[in-house]
Amino acid sequence: MARRIVEAGFPTTLWARRPESLEPYGDTDAQVASSPADLGAASDVLGVCVVDDAGVDQVLGGPDGALAAMADGSIVLIHSTVHPETCLRLQQDHPNLHVLDAPVSGGGHMAAAGNLLVMLGGPADVVDRCRSVLETFGDPILHLGPLGAGQEAKLLNNAVFAAQLALAAEAFALASTRDLDQQAVATILSAGSGRSYAAEVVAGGGFDLAGLAPFAGALLAKDVGILAARAGLDGTALLGAADRALELMGVARPPGA
């Protein structure tokens, strides 16, 4: 995402908690900030990509965070998948700024191609102000509604993905017990009426979810847990299937979620 912004010609300043993350930008015109506060001071549109709510607060919040140093009227894009209340709280704490939740889906290869799916929540006029930056890496760019709506949509997407992982894993297990060629079934599930991206992921991981757990288990558990607590999904087929996927990966929703 950052490289797409830099290569589009926008003056860009970078900061990362892991210095090695900045090494690929040594051949670009991007500047490097020495701290989150320096990053905030240099930015009128700031995008944050970290793993969770704690990371968002670490980078953005507090007296040494990026938001404390940003000029009035600047825009903050939260690309991480976090609790909607985190976005609302940051906006409440910094009324002089414009916070947009802008989680993305598609992975690094889609970002490099400029085809990330971007889900936005916040005022439409603020979205329009930073649309030219978003268009460097995003297509489609979808405005879902007020602040928090982008996170709600991303959490729903991730819960559906988790549910489909469980369906795919159990479909492959059933195919094996019926002496069907699992790779042929994978081809069917990528091209037939039951086509499923989740099935492709499961097939690529060896036809079960154990191999996916180290990469996605904890993140999906976090996201399913937030949505379950926020939307009251007890008893729904969606939550049941998503929980089954988490069970097959050996993880569980956080306590209270």
Backbone bond lengths (Angstrom), bond angles and torsions (degrees), N, CA, C in turn:
res aa  C-N    CA-C-N  psi(-1)  N-CA   C-N-CA  omega(-1)  CA-C   N-CA-C  phi
1 M - - - 1.458 - - 1.518 110.53 -
2 A 1.346 115.59 -46.17 1.462 119.18 -179.32 1.524 111.24 -63.11
3 R 1.337 116.78 -40.98 1.464 119.20 -179.18 1.522 110.94 -64.41
4 R 1.312 117.62 -38.60 1.463 120.41 178.17 1.537 110.08 -62.22
5 I 1.321 116.86 -40.75 1.465 120.28 179.51 1.523 110.32 -65.13
6 V 1.339 116.39 -46.16 1.465 120.94 -179.63 1.522 110.51 -61.11
7 E 1.336 116.32 -47.73 1.460 120.24 -175.75 1.525 112.74 -69.19
8 A 1.349 116.72 -18.66 1.464 119.79 175.79 1.528 111.65 -78.85
9 G 1.333 116.82 -6.75 1.455 119.98 175.59 1.519 115.42 97.82
10 F 1.336 118.23 5.41 1.466 119.79 177.49 1.528 109.55 -77.41
11 P 1.316 117.89 131.23 1.472 119.31 173.81 1.529 108.83 -58.94
12 T 1.314 116.75 123.29 1.457 120.84 -168.73 1.523 111.07 -130.35
13 T 1.340 114.96 136.07 1.457 121.91 174.16 1.519 108.18 -119.63
14 L 1.324 116.75 136.22 1.461 122.49 -175.96 1.523 110.77 -118.32
15 W 1.332 115.39 151.18 1.457 122.19 169.03 1.515 107.23 -149.36
16 A 1.331 117.21 144.72 1.460 121.16 179.09 1.518 109.73 -144.16
17 R 1.325 114.94 146.71 1.462 119.12 177.02 1.526 111.00 -67.92
18 R 1.332 117.11 -29.20 1.468 121.74 176.12 1.529 108.24 -107.14
19 P 1.314 118.78 110.41 1.469 121.15 -176.02 1.521 113.54 -54.90
20 E 1.334 117.53 -31.28 1.464 119.40 -179.18 1.525 112.37 -64.32
21 S 1.316 117.43 -20.24 1.462 120.47 177.51 1.530 111.67 -66.11
22 L 1.319 116.66 -21.29 1.465 120.95 -177.91 1.524 112.89 -88.89
23 E 1.325 117.13 -12.66 1.462 120.14 -175.33 1.527 113.47 -57.70
24 P 1.352 119.56 -38.73 1.472 118.58 -179.41 1.525 114.56 -64.90
25 Y 1.339 117.80 -10.03 1.462 120.55 -177.04 1.514 112.60 -101.50
26 G 1.351 116.22 9.60 1.451 119.96 -179.18 1.514 113.62 -64.53
27 D 1.335 116.66 -22.30 1.468 120.13 -179.17 1.521 112.51 -98.58
28 T 1.336 117.40 13.50 1.469 121.21 -178.73 1.521 110.09 -111.59
29 D 1.335 115.03 177.50 1.466 121.19 178.00 1.525 112.43 -86.82
30 A 1.332 117.98 3.81 1.460 120.61 -177.90 1.525 111.19 -66.02
31 Q 1.330 115.64 140.07 1.451 122.10 172.99 1.530 108.90 -89.59
32 V 1.318 116.88 158.45 1.464 121.67 -179.94 1.519 108.60 -119.11
33 A 1.337 116.09 124.82 1.460 121.67 177.61 1.524 109.78 -82.89
34 S 1.323 116.40 153.25 1.460 121.01 -179.18 1.519 112.85 -88.88
35 S 1.337 117.56 -12.11 1.462 121.48 -177.18 1.526 108.83 -161.96
36 P 1.345 117.15 164.78 1.466 118.69 174.77 1.523 112.60 -57.73
37 A 1.329 117.07 -38.54 1.464 119.60 179.99 1.528 110.76 -63.76
38 D 1.335 116.92 -41.39 1.462 119.69 177.80 1.524 110.64 -64.69
39 L 1.324 116.43 -36.51 1.463 120.56 176.50 1.525 110.43 -61.76
40 G 1.332 116.14 -46.44 1.451 119.96 179.38 1.509 112.63 -61.11
41 A 1.328 116.62 -41.86 1.455 120.81 -179.14 1.522 112.02 -64.53
42 A 1.336 116.77 -27.14 1.466 121.03 -177.11 1.522 113.10 -90.26
43 S 1.350 118.12 -5.31 1.464 120.87 -167.88 1.518 112.60 -118.60
44 D 1.338 115.92 134.31 1.457 119.52 167.93 1.523 111.25 -101.81
45 V 1.324 116.97 -17.91 1.466 123.24 167.60 1.520 106.28 -130.12
46 L 1.319 117.33 118.61 1.463 121.53 -176.23 1.525 109.24 -120.80
47 G 1.333 116.78 126.28 1.455 121.54 176.43 1.509 110.17 -111.33
48 V 1.327 117.01 135.13 1.463 121.35 -179.88 1.523 109.50 -118.06
49 C 1.344 115.71 131.15 1.467 122.93 178.08 1.525 108.19 -128.40
50 V 1.318 116.12 97.92 1.465 121.84 175.57 1.530 107.80 -133.65
51 V 1.330 117.48 -176.47 1.459 120.54 -168.68 1.524 113.25 -83.00
52 D 1.345 117.53 -38.80 1.462 118.09 -168.61 1.527 111.06 -151.10
53 D 1.349 114.69 -176.18 1.462 121.03 -177.93 1.523 111.91 -61.27
54 A 1.335 116.48 -41.04 1.461 119.82 179.99 1.524 110.38 -61.20
55 G 1.325 117.37 -39.44 1.449 120.95 178.29 1.515 112.18 -65.81
56 V 1.332 116.82 -41.22 1.467 120.73 177.28 1.523 110.24 -59.73
57 D 1.340 116.78 -46.15 1.461 120.16 179.97 1.526 111.39 -65.08
58 Q 1.331 116.90 -37.76 1.452 120.57 -178.97 1.530 111.43 -62.67
59 V 1.322 115.95 -42.88 1.462 120.56 -175.68 1.524 111.88 -80.04
60 L 1.332 116.66 -39.76 1.460 120.23 -171.41 1.520 114.50 -96.70
61 G 1.333 117.53 -36.40 1.454 120.87 -168.47 1.515 114.93 -88.20
62 G 1.313 114.62 174.74 1.454 121.16 175.86 1.512 113.55 77.21
63 P 1.337 116.44 172.19 1.474 120.86 -176.10 1.525 113.51 -66.58
64 D 1.329 117.63 -22.16 1.464 121.16 179.73 1.522 112.44 -103.54
65 G 1.338 116.84 5.46 1.454 120.69 -178.96 1.517 112.19 -81.24
66 A 1.325 114.80 169.37 1.465 120.17 -175.59 1.526 112.18 -63.50
67 L 1.344 117.53 -36.39 1.461 119.29 -173.75 1.529 112.61 -67.79
68 A 1.316 116.11 -31.03 1.474 119.29 -178.12 1.514 111.85 -64.98
69 A 1.333 117.45 -22.51 1.470 120.69 -175.51 1.519 113.18 -103.43
70 M 1.332 118.43 -2.09 1.461 120.15 -176.70 1.523 111.66 -79.35
71 A 1.303 116.31 147.17 1.457 121.68 178.85 1.516 110.88 -72.13
72 D 1.316 116.74 150.58 1.453 121.87 178.29 1.537 110.09 -54.20
73 G 1.338 115.13 138.30 1.452 120.51 177.69 1.512 114.38 87.94
74 S 1.337 117.95 -4.65 1.459 120.89 179.07 1.527 110.87 -70.72
75 I 1.321 116.04 162.75 1.470 122.75 -174.38 1.518 109.83 -114.42
76 V 1.327 115.99 135.51 1.459 123.28 177.28 1.518 108.54 -116.70
77 L 1.325 116.38 123.33 1.466 122.62 179.39 1.523 108.82 -107.72
78 I 1.329 117.18 115.99 1.465 120.92 178.99 1.524 107.90 -95.90
79 H 1.341 115.67 98.84 1.458 121.17 -178.11 1.525 112.37 -83.15
80 S 1.320 117.10 -15.34 1.460 120.73 178.40 1.521 110.23 -67.83
81 T 1.342 115.81 155.06 1.461 120.46 173.70 1.518 107.63 -90.70
82 V 1.333 116.08 108.36 1.463 121.77 -174.86 1.532 109.44 -137.48
83 H 1.323 114.69 177.96 1.460 120.47 178.13 1.531 109.26 -67.55
84 P 1.320 118.64 134.19 1.473 119.73 177.39 1.516 113.49 -53.40
85 E 1.342 116.50 -33.62 1.461 119.55 -178.90 1.522 111.98 -64.54
86 T 1.327 117.57 -26.73 1.462 120.18 176.59 1.527 110.21 -63.22
87 C 1.325 116.27 -43.29 1.464 120.77 178.65 1.524 110.91 -65.23
88 L 1.331 116.34 -43.28 1.463 120.48 -179.57 1.523 110.89 -65.05
89 R 1.322 116.49 -39.26 1.471 120.05 179.73 1.521 111.21 -65.73
90 L 1.328 117.02 -42.74 1.460 119.45 179.38 1.527 111.17 -63.07
91 Q 1.328 116.66 -38.71 1.464 119.10 176.85 1.519 111.13 -64.91
92 Q 1.326 116.64 -40.73 1.463 120.46 178.95 1.532 111.14 -64.94
93 D 1.328 115.94 -38.07 1.460 120.20 -178.81 1.530 112.37 -74.08
94 H 1.338 116.71 -21.30 1.465 121.00 -176.81 1.535 109.80 -132.11
95 P 1.336 116.77 68.26 1.468 119.90 -175.95 1.525 113.80 -65.62
96 N 1.325 117.03 -14.48 1.468 120.49 178.30 1.524 112.59 -79.23
97 L 1.342 117.04 -9.33 1.464 122.47 -179.21 1.524 110.34 -112.29
98 H 1.328 115.79 169.57 1.458 121.75 175.92 1.528 108.32 -114.80
99 V 1.336 116.49 112.66 1.459 121.77 179.17 1.528 108.76 -97.65
100 L 1.319 116.38 129.44 1.463 122.90 173.05 1.519 108.36 -121.01
101 D 1.329 117.33 134.51 1.460 118.26 168.61 1.525 107.28 -88.19
102 A 1.337 115.50 130.68 1.461 121.08 -172.96 1.522 110.99 -142.56
103 P 1.345 118.19 54.39 1.469 119.49 179.18 1.525 110.38 -62.49
104 V 1.328 114.40 154.47 1.467 120.63 -174.78 1.520 110.09 -125.05
105 S 1.325 115.29 161.22 1.463 121.31 176.70 1.520 108.37 -143.35
106 G 1.342 115.51 139.00 1.453 118.92 176.52 1.513 114.81 140.04
107 G 1.337 118.14 -24.84 1.446 119.62 177.28 1.513 113.58 86.79
108 G 1.333 114.65 174.71 1.452 121.19 -174.23 1.513 114.37 -61.96
109 H 1.338 116.81 -37.22 1.467 118.84 -177.89 1.524 111.41 -67.12
110 M 1.345 116.65 -33.93 1.455 119.81 177.52 1.529 111.23 -73.74
111 A 1.328 116.78 -34.51 1.461 119.89 175.47 1.526 110.21 -62.94
112 A 1.340 116.32 -43.90 1.462 120.55 -179.50 1.523 111.67 -62.04
113 A 1.336 116.20 -31.10 1.464 120.92 179.79 1.523 112.34 -86.65
114 G 1.324 117.47 -5.34 1.462 121.37 -177.46 1.504 113.53 77.12
115 N 1.341 116.83 23.56 1.462 120.72 -174.03 1.520 113.54 -121.57
116 L 1.328 117.69 28.78 1.461 119.04 173.85 1.528 110.16 -65.65
117 L 1.321 115.94 143.34 1.459 121.48 170.26 1.524 107.57 -82.81
118 V 1.337 116.74 121.83 1.464 121.96 -178.03 1.527 108.59 -114.39
119 M 1.337 116.65 125.93 1.464 123.16 -178.07 1.525 108.95 -112.81
120 L 1.320 116.83 117.61 1.459 121.28 -169.72 1.516 113.07 -113.67
121 G 1.324 114.63 140.19 1.453 121.75 170.42 1.511 109.57 -128.88
122 G 1.330 116.66 134.50 1.456 121.40 -179.91 1.512 110.70 142.49
123 P 1.325 118.26 179.05 1.460 121.71 -178.29 1.527 112.16 -60.89
124 A 1.322 116.60 135.98 1.465 121.59 -176.83 1.525 111.99 -60.98
125 D 1.325 117.57 -36.87 1.463 119.16 -178.50 1.520 111.93 -68.09
126 V 1.331 116.67 -32.02 1.465 120.14 176.94 1.524 109.91 -71.84
127 V 1.331 116.47 -40.09 1.466 120.33 175.19 1.524 109.97 -56.67
128 D 1.317 116.37 -44.85 1.468 120.10 -178.48 1.518 111.63 -63.52
129 R 1.323 117.38 -33.21 1.463 120.84 -179.41 1.520 112.32 -63.32
130 C 1.334 117.86 -32.21 1.464 120.08 -176.98 1.525 112.20 -111.09
131 R 1.323 117.25 11.33 1.465 120.61 -176.52 1.536 111.92 -60.44
132 S 1.320 117.25 -37.01 1.470 119.13 -177.81 1.528 111.21 -63.41
133 V 1.329 117.09 -32.26 1.468 120.16 175.47 1.523 110.05 -71.75
134 L 1.313 117.06 -45.53 1.464 121.15 179.86 1.525 111.40 -60.20
135 E 1.316 116.81 -35.07 1.465 120.29 -177.69 1.516 113.02 -69.40
136 T 1.323 118.34 -13.23 1.456 119.17 177.26 1.523 111.63 -68.51
137 F 1.332 117.56 -29.15 1.465 120.55 -178.65 1.518 113.73 -126.29
138 G 1.329 118.51 -8.05 1.459 120.45 -172.55 1.509 114.91 -118.16
139 D 1.324 116.06 136.11 1.460 123.76 171.68 1.535 107.53 -170.38
140 P 1.347 117.60 108.64 1.463 127.08 10.49 1.528 113.64 -85.55
141 I 1.333 114.05 159.59 1.455 122.58 172.86 1.524 106.65 -113.42
142 L 1.321 117.03 114.92 1.460 121.85 -170.69 1.525 110.72 -117.14
143 H 1.335 116.29 123.84 1.461 121.74 176.11 1.523 108.00 -93.29
144 L 1.344 116.88 115.31 1.469 122.04 -173.19 1.521 113.78 -91.15
145 G 1.336 117.43 -23.54 1.454 119.39 -176.06 1.515 110.79 149.35
146 P 1.337 118.28 -151.71 1.463 121.48 -175.99 1.523 112.16 -69.37
147 L 1.319 116.29 173.32 1.457 122.29 -179.05 1.527 110.14 -51.87
148 G 1.318 115.99 130.48 1.461 122.63 -176.46 1.508 113.39 103.30
149 A 1.337 116.98 -21.88 1.465 120.34 -175.61 1.526 112.19 -67.70
150 G 1.330 116.77 -34.74 1.456 119.48 177.79 1.514 111.68 -63.70
151 Q 1.340 116.21 -41.45 1.465 119.99 177.29 1.529 111.37 -65.12
152 E 1.330 116.40 -40.94 1.475 119.51 178.81 1.530 110.15 -58.25
153 A 1.336 116.24 -43.77 1.463 120.28 -179.19 1.528 111.18 -66.78
154 K 1.335 116.82 -41.50 1.468 119.94 -179.88 1.522 110.55 -65.71
155 L 1.317 118.04 -40.81 1.461 121.30 178.55 1.526 110.71 -63.72
156 L 1.332 116.62 -39.33 1.463 120.36 177.60 1.523 109.63 -64.35
157 N 1.321 116.47 -44.45 1.465 120.43 177.71 1.525 111.04 -57.46
158 N 1.331 117.24 -44.89 1.455 120.45 -176.82 1.525 111.93 -70.17
159 A 1.338 116.70 -33.20 1.464 119.54 176.44 1.525 110.88 -67.29
160 V 1.328 116.57 -40.76 1.470 120.19 176.96 1.529 110.04 -63.97
161 F 1.329 116.83 -40.79 1.467 120.42 177.83 1.526 110.39 -60.77
162 A 1.338 116.96 -45.10 1.463 120.21 178.64 1.523 110.99 -60.64
163 A 1.335 116.45 -44.22 1.468 120.01 179.12 1.523 110.55 -61.00
164 Q 1.321 116.82 -41.14 1.462 120.20 -179.70 1.526 112.00 -69.65
165 L 1.328 117.64 -29.82 1.459 119.87 173.87 1.522 110.70 -60.43
166 A 1.338 116.27 -43.79 1.460 119.74 179.43 1.521 110.79 -63.86
167 L 1.327 117.22 -44.31 1.463 120.45 178.96 1.528 110.68 -60.58
168 A 1.325 116.61 -43.62 1.460 120.42 -178.82 1.520 111.25 -65.43
169 A 1.336 117.34 -45.73 1.463 120.73 -179.45 1.519 111.13 -60.17
170 E 1.324 116.52 -41.63 1.464 119.43 -179.19 1.525 111.22 -73.98
171 A 1.330 117.07 -30.23 1.462 119.85 175.49 1.527 110.69 -65.57
172 F 1.327 117.18 -42.50 1.461 120.15 178.57 1.533 111.06 -67.35
173 A 1.333 116.42 -37.57 1.464 118.96 177.40 1.521 110.64 -63.25
174 L 1.322 116.25 -41.23 1.459 120.24 177.91 1.524 110.71 -65.14
175 A 1.322 116.61 -42.04 1.464 120.29 178.18 1.524 111.05 -58.71
176 S 1.336 116.07 -39.06 1.464 119.73 179.67 1.524 111.49 -65.32
177 T 1.338 117.05 -41.22 1.471 119.24 -179.82 1.518 111.68 -68.56
178 R 1.324 117.58 -20.61 1.469 121.59 179.60 1.539 111.38 -97.12
179 D 1.335 115.64 10.62 1.465 121.76 178.34 1.530 112.92 61.20
180 L 1.326 115.47 33.00 1.464 119.92 174.52 1.525 109.27 -90.69
181 D 1.305 116.43 146.51 1.460 121.35 177.17 1.530 108.53 -69.06
182 Q 1.341 116.60 115.18 1.461 119.65 -174.47 1.530 111.99 -64.43
183 Q 1.317 118.18 -36.45 1.452 119.63 -179.99 1.519 110.75 -66.91
184 A 1.333 116.47 -36.16 1.456 119.35 176.03 1.530 110.36 -66.15
185 V 1.330 116.18 -40.40 1.467 119.82 176.84 1.528 110.13 -62.36
186 A 1.340 116.80 -37.88 1.464 120.13 177.85 1.520 110.99 -61.24
187 T 1.322 116.59 -40.48 1.461 120.29 177.71 1.522 110.80 -64.38
188 I 1.320 116.01 -40.32 1.469 120.22 178.33 1.529 110.51 -62.59
189 L 1.342 116.11 -42.93 1.463 119.71 -177.27 1.528 112.86 -75.44
190 S 1.315 117.00 -8.84 1.465 119.22 174.25 1.519 112.19 -98.09
191 A 1.352 116.61 -10.49 1.467 119.60 -176.14 1.516 114.22 -129.88
192 G 1.322 117.74 -19.52 1.458 120.47 -176.67 1.511 112.66 -86.24
193 S 1.330 115.84 -172.31 1.468 120.41 -177.96 1.523 112.32 -66.92
194 G 1.324 117.89 -18.84 1.468 121.98 176.11 1.514 112.67 -94.63
195 R 1.341 116.32 21.94 1.460 119.59 -172.96 1.526 111.71 -57.24
196 S 1.333 113.77 142.45 1.458 120.08 -170.93 1.519 110.03 -153.53
197 Y 1.313 116.07 123.82 1.466 120.01 173.64 1.522 110.24 -62.04
198 A 1.337 116.67 -37.43 1.462 120.24 179.23 1.520 110.90 -60.18
199 A 1.325 117.00 -37.20 1.466 119.83 178.17 1.524 110.86 -63.05
200 E 1.337 117.08 -38.27 1.461 120.17 176.64 1.523 110.57 -62.54
201 V 1.330 116.66 -40.77 1.458 120.81 -179.96 1.520 110.43 -64.89
202 V 1.334 116.40 -44.70 1.467 120.30 -179.41 1.523 110.59 -64.93
203 A 1.320 117.01 -43.10 1.469 120.04 178.66 1.519 110.93 -62.37
204 G 1.318 116.83 -40.72 1.454 120.34 179.24 1.507 113.51 -67.21
205 G 1.326 116.64 -20.24 1.461 121.20 179.85 1.503 114.36 -98.64
206 G 1.333 116.89 12.65 1.462 119.51 176.71 1.510 114.60 96.19
207 F 1.334 117.61 18.09 1.467 124.02 172.99 1.531 114.66 73.67
208 D 1.325 117.24 14.52 1.462 119.58 167.62 1.525 107.55 -144.09
209 L 1.319 117.20 179.20 1.460 120.10 -173.59 1.523 113.75 -98.48
210 A 1.330 116.82 -1.92 1.464 118.87 -176.64 1.525 111.36 -61.08
211 G 1.338 116.75 -39.48 1.460 119.44 -178.20 1.516 113.61 -70.75
212 L 1.325 116.21 -22.26 1.467 120.23 -179.35 1.525 111.89 -83.50
213 A 1.332 116.55 -22.56 1.464 120.94 -172.79 1.520 114.10 -54.77
214 P 1.355 120.54 -46.03 1.466 118.94 -176.85 1.526 113.50 -64.15
215 F 1.312 117.53 -24.84 1.464 121.10 -175.99 1.527 113.00 -94.48
216 A 1.331 116.06 -35.74 1.467 119.36 -171.04 1.520 114.57 -126.70
217 G 1.317 117.92 -11.83 1.459 119.68 -173.15 1.520 113.97 -58.27
218 A 1.328 116.92 -54.54 1.462 120.57 -176.67 1.525 111.40 -66.07
219 L 1.338 117.27 -37.86 1.464 120.14 -179.67 1.524 111.17 -66.78
220 L 1.335 117.18 -43.44 1.462 119.51 178.75 1.519 110.56 -66.59
221 A 1.328 117.60 -37.93 1.464 120.10 177.43 1.521 110.89 -60.91
222 K 1.344 116.12 -42.06 1.466 120.74 177.24 1.517 110.88 -60.69
223 D 1.328 116.91 -48.28 1.456 120.96 -174.38 1.520 112.39 -69.95
224 V 1.331 116.73 -42.61 1.468 119.97 176.89 1.522 109.53 -63.24
225 G 1.330 116.34 -39.02 1.462 119.65 180.00 1.513 112.73 -63.92
226 I 1.339 117.46 -43.03 1.469 120.49 178.90 1.523 110.05 -61.35
227 L 1.336 116.58 -47.72 1.457 119.58 -177.70 1.516 111.31 -65.52
228 A 1.333 117.52 -40.97 1.464 120.89 -179.38 1.523 111.04 -61.30
229 A 1.330 116.58 -42.94 1.453 120.28 -179.42 1.524 111.62 -70.55
230 R 1.331 116.34 -35.05 1.461 120.33 -174.81 1.523 112.68 -81.46
231 A 1.343 116.77 -35.07 1.462 120.33 -172.15 1.525 113.59 -106.34
232 G 1.337 118.83 -2.82 1.451 120.64 178.65 1.522 112.68 62.37
233 L 1.322 116.84 64.68 1.464 121.19 -173.30 1.520 114.02 -94.88
234 D 1.333 118.13 4.80 1.463 119.73 -178.61 1.523 110.83 -53.12
235 G 1.344 115.89 132.35 1.456 120.81 177.76 1.510 114.74 86.39
236 T 1.338 118.02 -3.49 1.460 119.86 -178.88 1.527 110.61 -86.64
237 A 1.332 115.46 152.48 1.463 120.19 176.69 1.524 110.22 -63.05
238 L 1.337 117.22 -35.12 1.456 121.21 -179.88 1.521 110.90 -59.68
239 L 1.332 117.17 -50.68 1.462 119.93 -178.00 1.518 110.83 -68.12
240 G 1.322 116.62 -38.60 1.459 118.72 179.50 1.517 112.25 -60.42
241 A 1.323 116.61 -44.96 1.461 120.13 -179.80 1.523 111.29 -70.45
242 A 1.336 117.05 -38.96 1.465 119.69 178.46 1.522 110.50 -63.76
243 D 1.323 117.08 -42.85 1.461 120.06 177.91 1.531 111.40 -63.26
244 R 1.324 116.55 -34.47 1.468 119.79 177.21 1.526 110.31 -63.76
245 A 1.322 117.26 -39.47 1.460 120.01 177.01 1.521 110.76 -63.28
246 L 1.334 116.74 -43.76 1.460 119.90 178.58 1.528 110.67 -61.88
247 E 1.335 116.16 -39.31 1.467 120.41 177.66 1.533 110.87 -61.82
248 L 1.322 116.44 -43.00 1.463 120.12 -179.75 1.533 111.48 -67.47
249 M 1.316 117.12 -23.49 1.463 121.04 177.28 1.538 111.86 -91.16
250 G 1.322 116.74 -6.04 1.455 120.35 178.45 1.507 114.06 78.60
251 V 1.340 117.26 25.49 1.457 121.74 177.08 1.513 108.84 -126.25
252 A 1.316 116.82 169.80 1.456 121.05 179.40 1.515 110.10 -143.05
253 R 1.316 115.34 158.71 1.457 118.67 175.87 1.541 109.85 -60.83
254 P 1.347 117.49 147.58 1.462 119.82 179.25 1.525 111.07 -59.14
255 P 1.331 118.03 151.36 1.465 120.75 178.55 1.521 111.27 -53.91
256 G 1.323 115.40 135.74 1.459 120.94 179.77 1.499 114.81 86.50
257 A 1.339 117.77 -6.81 1.460 121.01 -179.65 1.515 110.19 -98.29
